[in-house]
Amino acid sequence: MENIDFDDNLSQNSLTNSEIDSDSIKSAISSLLTAFGENPKRDGLVRTPERVARMYAELLAGYHADSNKIVNDALFDVQYDEMVIVRDIEFYSLCEHHMLPFMGRVHVAYLPKGKVLGLSKIPRIVDMFARRLQVQERMTRQIADFIRDTLDPHGVAVVVEGLHLCMMMRGVRKHNARMTTSAMHGAFRSNLATRQEFLDNISRGASSLQI
């Protein structure tokens, strides 16, 4: 299991300029604009470095997320041992290879062992890992591992479906290609019927990913 540092005391929803090196980002963007043959001082671009710095603070907020605040005492003692599924969670991330977006949907299921997690917390967990430079395979595993370690359930399953602009806009330029990754723990890994129940549930009524 990959080691993940959750020691920051920052909210996943807010980053201030003091929490990132905004000046370095603005300088780098100005240099890029010049390298592209643009004039960073022209009207349309003069505030672009500042806008980009603010954008990255938002898109990469997952690095500074506090997992304790995300869960925020939303673990509840409930005697329920049937499958809990949260389906079609939208996510947006940045590919670490080209820093182009990839986006799609996450489907999460777990089998409780005396505790359940507040419904809104699962999308927040997805965002915590999506809002950083990522590869889809790692992100899928991180979500599953975090829910396993937080809840200690009988099992966890995560399926991620993604569209990658690094493959759609450049390179092979395959607009209809999408990537599906999965991570299974516990009963979802060891029990074929449990795993199939989850997969049947998320495929039922599923619509094609669109941009």
Rosetta blueprint (number, residue, H / E / L):
1 M L
2 E L
3 N L
4 I L
5 D L
6 F L
7 D L
8 D L
9 N L
10 L E
11 S L
12 Q L
13 N L
14 S L
15 L L
16 T L
17 N H
18 S H
19 E H
20 I L
21 D L
22 S H
23 D H
24 S H
25 I H
26 K H
27 S H
28 A H
29 I H
30 S H
31 S H
32 L H
33 L H
34 T H
35 A H
36 F L
37 G L
38 E L
39 N L
40 P L
41 K L
42 R L
43 D L
44 G L
45 L L
46 V L
47 R L
48 T H
49 P H
50 E H
51 R H
52 V H
53 A H
54 R H
55 M H
56 Y H
57 A H
58 E H
59 L H
60 L L
61 A H
62 G H
63 Y H
64 H H
65 A E
66 D L
67 S H
68 N H
69 K H
70 I H
71 V H
72 N L
73 D L
74 A L
75 L E
76 F E
77 D E
78 V L
79 Q L
80 Y L
81 D L
82 E L
83 M L
84 V E
85 I E
86 V E
87 R E
88 D E
89 I E
90 E E
91 F E
92 Y E
93 S E
94 L E
95 C E
96 E L
97 H L
98 H L
99 M L
100 L L
101 P E
102 F E
103 M E
104 G E
105 R E
106 V E
107 H E
108 V E
109 A E
110 Y E
111 L E
112 P L
113 K L
114 G L
115 K E
116 V E
117 L E
118 G L
119 L L
120 S L
121 K H
122 I H
123 P H
124 R H
125 I H
126 V H
127 D H
128 M H
129 F H
130 A H
131 R L
132 R L
133 L E
134 Q E
135 V L
136 Q H
137 E H
138 R H
139 M H
140 T H
141 R H
142 Q H
143 I H
144 A H
145 D H
146 F H
147 I H
148 R H
149 D H
150 T H
151 L H
152 D L
153 P L
154 H L
155 G E
156 V E
157 A E
158 V E
159 V E
160 V E
161 E E
162 G E
163 L E
164 H E
165 L H
166 C H
167 M H
168 M H
169 M L
170 R L
171 G L
172 V L
173 R L
174 K L
175 H L
176 N L
177 A L
178 R L
179 M E
180 T E
181 T E
182 S E
183 A E
184 M E
185 H E
186 G E
187 A H
188 F H
189 R H
190 S H
191 N L
192 L H
193 A H
194 T H
195 R H
196 Q H
197 E H
198 F H
199 L H
200 D H
201 N H
202 I H
203 S H
204 R L
205 G L
206 A L
207 S L
208 S L
209 L L
210 Q L
211 I L
